[in-house]
Amino acid sequence: MTVKTVDTSLDLLDRIARSEQPLGVAELARDLGLPKSNVFRLLATLVNHDFVKKDEDARYQPTLKLWELGCMIVSRTSLTQVARPVLEQLAATTGESAQLAVLNGAESIYIDKREGMHPISGFTRIGTRAPAHCCATGKAELAFRTNEALGRLPEKLPSFTPATVRSRRALARELQEVRASGVAVNRGEWFKDVWGVAAAIRNHTGAVCASIGVWGPRQRLSAALKTTQFQVRAAADRISTGLGCPPEFLLPTERSDL
């Protein structure tokens, strides 16, 4: 047995959360087949509980409260449990900080991390977001997403350093290489002298669900790039296997492939 008002409120929240643009009362009422007065009252409740906010054009969009709750749930999922010892080993073997990330739209969100012997102090924290088009973890996941996901990015991409990929078309070409090698590299594209290497993680269905990577100064990572790529790929495969990923979805991790 369900409570109709609760059902309707959750349907309303789900519709707002999945929309790429803020939505107005009339549009929500039409989509859900409800009177505008009912939608307005439900929206007021969601706003009061900080799940939704109203902008200056009287349109509604989700707040970060959904993300905060999602982070709490993620911390208890098998992904972080399976990844934690792998993160620790990757940080120990590379000497660099290792991060676990999930793609959220145009951003990569770091949900867990372990410091290596040579951490970059204060560079990333759990909950930090990075532009997906210019960080290794973001590109590692974008490469295996649908064309629709790439299409949501603007044609002209935000630039942070001279090395940042500046167009969606150029990014698409790079992602083809990532798909072939299974490894994404950030060569000082977000912060000038910081490089990153990352690989995608797959779940029990074989679908990409996260990424694992390391950050480090350009001098160290560029000198050990081939080895680091192999180590990161192997770490991603260990987590994928731990999540039940079928072997056929995993790329070969022979050093000669990198």
C-alpha angles and dihedrals in degrees: 000000000000135000108241096214092052091047091051093046091052091047088051093049091047091052092051094045093051095048118099090210134044112267132219129225094254093050093048092047091052094047094049097036094238135133112264090237091059093048091049092054093048091048090052089056093049090049091049090055092046097243093116135027132202119226128212090271091058092251124133133231136166122269127223090264089090090053092048091053090045091055090053090052093045090055088062098044127104090249094071092037093053093041099048099080090041090052090051092050093046091051090048096048097043097035088223132107112274123209137193113210142178127206117242112180108296094350138075113221120204109223100172138007144176125206120234129210091277107037123177099237115241094352097127135005131188105279094029116138125214130188104263095217094062106034125077096233092052094048091046090062099035089058091066099038124098122274086252091065091051090045091061090067116090117258089238108052124209111263122219104166136008088266096056116119103245105193136048090230093056090046091052090055091051092048089057088061091047091054091051096048099030090226132097123203128200109202101193093305099138100026115020101233099030120093129189139194123198143166133200124257121216129206131220092289093051092251119137108252106162144346139234125210149147134239125209145148115290093244095057100038096043090052093050099031099125093048093045092050090054092047093049093047090050091049092051091050091050091055092044090051090048089054091053099258112170111247093238090069093058119090120226111271099203112141090235089065093063 
